[in-house]
Protein backbone atom coordinates (compact mmCIF):
# COMPACT_ATOMS: atom_id res chain seq x y z
CA UNK A 1 0.00 0.00 0.00
CA UNK A 2 2.67 2.54 0.99
CA UNK A 3 5.15 1.33 -1.63
CA UNK A 4 2.73 2.10 -4.45
CA UNK A 5 2.22 5.61 -3.13
CA UNK A 6 5.98 6.15 -2.89
CA UNK A 7 6.46 4.83 -6.42
CA UNK A 8 3.72 7.16 -7.64
CA UNK A 9 5.38 10.16 -5.96
CA UNK A 10 8.94 9.37 -7.08
CA UNK A 11 8.19 8.44 -10.67
CA UNK A 12 5.52 11.07 -11.39
CA UNK A 13 6.32 12.96 -14.58
CA UNK A 14 7.23 16.63 -14.28
CA UNK A 15 5.16 17.71 -17.29
CA UNK A 16 3.41 21.07 -16.66
CA UNK A 17 0.32 19.85 -18.52
CA UNK A 18 0.02 16.71 -16.41
CA UNK A 19 -2.70 17.15 -13.78
CA UNK A 20 -1.86 16.58 -10.15
CA UNK A 21 -2.07 12.88 -9.25
CA UNK A 22 -4.94 11.74 -7.09
CA UNK A 23 -3.90 9.97 -3.90
CA UNK A 24 -6.62 7.83 -2.43
CA UNK A 25 -4.57 6.55 0.52
CA UNK A 26 -3.97 10.00 2.08
CA UNK A 27 -6.67 11.48 4.26
CA UNK A 28 -7.12 15.23 4.37
CA UNK A 29 -5.84 16.91 7.54
CA UNK A 30 -7.80 19.95 8.74
CA UNK A 31 -6.68 22.48 11.34
CA UNK A 32 -9.68 23.09 13.58
CA UNK A 33 -11.22 26.59 13.78
CA UNK A 34 -8.52 28.33 11.69
CA UNK A 35 -8.33 26.15 8.62
CA UNK A 36 -5.22 25.03 6.80
CA UNK A 37 -4.53 28.19 4.80
CA UNK A 38 -4.95 30.56 7.73
CA UNK A 39 -2.68 28.43 9.94
CA UNK A 40 0.10 28.57 7.35
CA UNK A 41 -0.59 32.27 6.77
CA UNK A 42 -0.24 33.17 10.44
CA UNK A 43 3.03 31.28 10.82
CA UNK A 44 4.31 32.82 7.56
CA UNK A 45 3.50 36.37 8.66
CA UNK A 46 5.13 35.82 12.05
CA UNK A 47 8.22 34.48 10.29
CA UNK A 48 8.37 37.51 7.98
CA UNK A 49 7.95 39.93 10.91
CA UNK A 50 10.75 38.34 12.94
CA UNK A 51 13.03 37.99 9.89
CA UNK A 52 12.53 41.66 9.00
CA UNK A 53 13.27 42.70 12.55
CA UNK A 54 16.43 40.57 12.65
CA UNK A 55 17.69 42.01 9.35
CA UNK A 56 16.96 45.56 10.49
CA UNK A 57 18.81 45.04 13.75
CA UNK A 58 21.75 43.49 11.88
CA UNK A 59 22.00 46.67 9.82
CA UNK A 60 21.60 49.07 12.75
CA UNK A 61 23.94 47.41 15.25
CA UNK A 62 27.19 48.28 13.39
CA UNK A 63 26.02 51.87 12.98
CA UNK A 64 25.30 52.14 16.69
CA UNK A 65 28.69 50.62 17.44
CA UNK A 66 30.36 53.22 15.21
CA UNK A 67 28.51 56.01 17.04
CA UNK A 68 29.52 54.33 20.31
CA UNK A 69 33.06 55.60 19.90
CA UNK A 70 31.89 59.01 21.04
CA UNK A 71 29.05 58.01 23.39
CA UNK A 72 29.02 54.82 25.46
CA UNK A 73 25.20 54.74 25.43
CA UNK A 74 25.32 53.89 21.71
CA UNK A 75 27.82 51.10 22.35
CA UNK A 76 25.56 49.52 24.99
CA UNK A 77 22.61 49.86 22.60
CA UNK A 78 24.62 48.09 19.86
CA UNK A 79 25.46 45.22 22.20
CA UNK A 80 21.80 44.90 23.26
CA UNK A 81 20.71 44.94 19.61
CA UNK A 82 23.19 42.17 18.83
CA UNK A 83 21.87 39.99 21.65
CA UNK A 84 18.27 40.64 20.61
CA UNK A 85 19.14 39.89 16.96
CA UNK A 86 20.23 36.41 17.99
CA UNK A 87 16.85 35.77 19.62
CA UNK A 88 14.81 37.16 16.71
CA UNK A 89 16.88 35.33 14.09
CA UNK A 90 16.48 32.02 15.95
CA UNK A 91 12.74 32.58 16.33
CA UNK A 92 12.43 33.40 12.64
CA UNK A 93 14.31 30.23 11.69
CA UNK A 94 12.08 28.06 13.87
CA UNK A 95 8.97 29.66 12.37
CA UNK A 96 10.32 29.04 8.85
CA UNK A 97 10.77 25.33 9.61
CA UNK A 98 7.28 25.12 11.12
CA UNK A 99 5.86 26.90 8.06
CA UNK A 100 7.54 24.44 5.67
CA UNK A 101 6.39 21.43 7.70
CA UNK A 102 2.82 22.72 7.85
CA UNK A 103 2.79 23.34 4.12
CA UNK A 104 4.12 19.86 3.34
CA UNK A 105 1.90 18.14 5.89
CA UNK A 106 -1.36 19.98 5.17
CA UNK A 107 -1.06 20.09 1.38
CA UNK A 108 0.75 16.87 0.36
CA UNK A 109 -0.71 16.68 -3.16
CA UNK A 110 0.26 20.25 -3.99
CA UNK A 111 3.78 19.71 -2.68
CA UNK A 112 4.20 16.49 -4.62
CA UNK A 113 3.21 18.30 -7.80
CA UNK A 114 5.51 21.28 -7.03
CA UNK A 115 8.49 19.09 -6.18
CA UNK A 116 8.03 17.19 -9.44
CA UNK A 117 7.94 20.45 -11.42
CA UNK A 118 11.24 21.60 -9.90
CA UNK A 119 12.98 18.24 -9.67
CA UNK A 120 16.18 19.26 -11.52
CA UNK A 121 16.83 22.48 -9.51
CA UNK A 122 16.15 20.61 -6.27
CA UNK A 123 18.68 17.96 -7.24
CA UNK A 124 21.23 20.67 -8.10
CA UNK A 125 20.66 22.28 -4.69
CA UNK A 126 21.10 18.93 -2.95
CA UNK A 127 24.26 18.12 -4.93
CA UNK A 128 25.86 21.57 -4.47
CA UNK A 129 27.69 20.79 -1.19
CA UNK A 130 29.29 17.69 -2.73
CA UNK A 131 30.19 19.59 -5.89
CA UNK A 132 31.90 22.47 -4.12
CA UNK A 133 33.66 20.60 -1.33
CA UNK A 134 37.40 21.17 -1.36
CA UNK A 135 39.94 18.42 -1.27
CA UNK A 136 43.59 19.00 -0.24
CA UNK A 137 44.61 18.73 -3.90
CA UNK A 138 42.35 21.68 -4.80
CA UNK A 139 44.74 24.19 -3.22
CA UNK A 140 46.13 25.06 -6.65
CA UNK A 141 45.07 28.08 -8.69
CA UNK A 142 43.07 26.05 -11.21
CA UNK A 143 40.26 25.36 -8.71
CA UNK A 144 37.60 27.33 -10.60
CA UNK A 145 37.85 25.33 -13.85
CA UNK A 146 37.75 22.09 -11.87
CA UNK A 147 34.64 23.25 -10.00
CA UNK A 148 32.97 24.27 -13.24
CA UNK A 149 33.73 20.86 -14.72
CA UNK A 150 32.22 19.19 -11.65
CA UNK A 151 29.09 21.37 -11.77
CA UNK A 152 28.53 20.76 -15.48
CA UNK A 153 29.10 17.02 -15.03
CA UNK A 154 26.70 16.72 -12.08
CA UNK A 155 23.99 18.81 -13.74
CA UNK A 156 24.30 16.83 -16.98
CA UNK A 157 24.02 13.50 -15.13
CA UNK A 158 20.97 14.72 -13.18
CA UNK A 159 19.22 16.00 -16.29
CA UNK A 160 19.87 12.75 -18.12
CA UNK A 161 18.48 10.71 -15.21
CA UNK A 162 15.40 12.95 -14.67
CA UNK A 163 12.98 12.96 -17.57
CA UNK A 164 11.38 16.38 -18.13
C-alpha positions as CSV (number, residue, x, y, z in Angstrom):
1,X,0.0,0.0,0.0
2,X,2.7,2.5,1.0
3,X,5.1,1.3,-1.6
4,X,2.7,2.1,-4.4
5,X,2.2,5.6,-3.1
6,X,6.0,6.1,-2.9
7,X,6.5,4.8,-6.4
8,X,3.7,7.2,-7.6
9,X,5.4,10.2,-6.0
10,X,8.9,9.4,-7.1
11,X,8.2,8.4,-10.7
12,X,5.5,11.1,-11.4
13,X,6.3,13.0,-14.6
14,X,7.2,16.6,-14.3
15,X,5.2,17.7,-17.3
16,X,3.4,21.1,-16.7
17,X,0.3,19.9,-18.5
18,X,0.0,16.7,-16.4
19,X,-2.7,17.1,-13.8
20,X,-1.9,16.6,-10.2
21,X,-2.1,12.9,-9.3
22,X,-4.9,11.7,-7.1
23,X,-3.9,10.0,-3.9
24,X,-6.6,7.8,-2.4
25,X,-4.6,6.6,0.5
26,X,-4.0,10.0,2.1
27,X,-6.7,11.5,4.3
28,X,-7.1,15.2,4.4
29,X,-5.8,16.9,7.5
30,X,-7.8,19.9,8.7
31,X,-6.7,22.5,11.3
32,X,-9.7,23.1,13.6
33,X,-11.2,26.6,13.8
34,X,-8.5,28.3,11.7
35,X,-8.3,26.1,8.6
36,X,-5.2,25.0,6.8
37,X,-4.5,28.2,4.8
38,X,-5.0,30.6,7.7
39,X,-2.7,28.4,9.9
40,X,0.1,28.6,7.4
41,X,-0.6,32.3,6.8
42,X,-0.2,33.2,10.4
43,X,3.0,31.3,10.8
44,X,4.3,32.8,7.6
45,X,3.5,36.4,8.7
46,X,5.1,35.8,12.0
47,X,8.2,34.5,10.3
48,X,8.4,37.5,8.0
49,X,8.0,39.9,10.9
50,X,10.8,38.3,12.9
51,X,13.0,38.0,9.9
52,X,12.5,41.7,9.0
53,X,13.3,42.7,12.6
54,X,16.4,40.6,12.6
55,X,17.7,42.0,9.3
56,X,17.0,45.6,10.5
57,X,18.8,45.0,13.7
58,X,21.8,43.5,11.9
59,X,22.0,46.7,9.8
60,X,21.6,49.1,12.7
61,X,23.9,47.4,15.3
62,X,27.2,48.3,13.4
63,X,26.0,51.9,13.0
64,X,25.3,52.1,16.7
65,X,28.7,50.6,17.4
66,X,30.4,53.2,15.2
67,X,28.5,56.0,17.0
68,X,29.5,54.3,20.3
69,X,33.1,55.6,19.9
70,X,31.9,59.0,21.0
71,X,29.0,58.0,23.4
72,X,29.0,54.8,25.5
73,X,25.2,54.7,25.4
74,X,25.3,53.9,21.7
75,X,27.8,51.1,22.3
76,X,25.6,49.5,25.0
77,X,22.6,49.9,22.6
78,X,24.6,48.1,19.9
79,X,25.5,45.2,22.2
80,X,21.8,44.9,23.3
81,X,20.7,44.9,19.6
82,X,23.2,42.2,18.8
83,X,21.9,40.0,21.6
84,X,18.3,40.6,20.6
85,X,19.1,39.9,17.0
86,X,20.2,36.4,18.0
87,X,16.9,35.8,19.6
88,X,14.8,37.2,16.7
89,X,16.9,35.3,14.1
90,X,16.5,32.0,15.9
91,X,12.7,32.6,16.3
92,X,12.4,33.4,12.6
93,X,14.3,30.2,11.7
94,X,12.1,28.1,13.9
95,X,9.0,29.7,12.4
96,X,10.3,29.0,8.8
97,X,10.8,25.3,9.6
98,X,7.3,25.1,11.1
99,X,5.9,26.9,8.1
100,X,7.5,24.4,5.7
101,X,6.4,21.4,7.7
102,X,2.8,22.7,7.8
103,X,2.8,23.3,4.1
104,X,4.1,19.9,3.3
105,X,1.9,18.1,5.9
106,X,-1.4,20.0,5.2
107,X,-1.1,20.1,1.4
108,X,0.8,16.9,0.4
109,X,-0.7,16.7,-3.2
110,X,0.3,20.2,-4.0
111,X,3.8,19.7,-2.7
112,X,4.2,16.5,-4.6
113,X,3.2,18.3,-7.8
114,X,5.5,21.3,-7.0
115,X,8.5,19.1,-6.2
116,X,8.0,17.2,-9.4
117,X,7.9,20.4,-11.4
118,X,11.2,21.6,-9.9
119,X,13.0,18.2,-9.7
120,X,16.2,19.3,-11.5
121,X,16.8,22.5,-9.5
122,X,16.1,20.6,-6.3
123,X,18.7,18.0,-7.2
124,X,21.2,20.7,-8.1
125,X,20.7,22.3,-4.7
126,X,21.1,18.9,-2.9
127,X,24.3,18.1,-4.9
128,X,25.9,21.6,-4.5
129,X,27.7,20.8,-1.2
130,X,29.3,17.7,-2.7
131,X,30.2,19.6,-5.9
132,X,31.9,22.5,-4.1
133,X,33.7,20.6,-1.3
134,X,37.4,21.2,-1.4
135,X,39.9,18.4,-1.3
136,X,43.6,19.0,-0.2
137,X,44.6,18.7,-3.9
138,X,42.4,21.7,-4.8
139,X,44.7,24.2,-3.2
140,X,46.1,25.1,-6.6
141,X,45.1,28.1,-8.7
142,X,43.1,26.0,-11.2
143,X,40.3,25.4,-8.7
144,X,37.6,27.3,-10.6
145,X,37.8,25.3,-13.9
146,X,37.7,22.1,-11.9
147,X,34.6,23.2,-10.0
148,X,33.0,24.3,-13.2
149,X,33.7,20.9,-14.7
150,X,32.2,19.2,-11.7
151,X,29.1,21.4,-11.8
152,X,28.5,20.8,-15.5
153,X,29.1,17.0,-15.0
154,X,26.7,16.7,-12.1
155,X,24.0,18.8,-13.7
156,X,24.3,16.8,-17.0
157,X,24.0,13.5,-15.1
158,X,21.0,14.7,-13.2
159,X,19.2,16.0,-16.3
160,X,19.9,12.7,-18.1
161,X,18.5,10.7,-15.2
162,X,15.4,12.9,-14.7
163,X,13.0,13.0,-17.6
164,X,11.4,16.4,-18.1
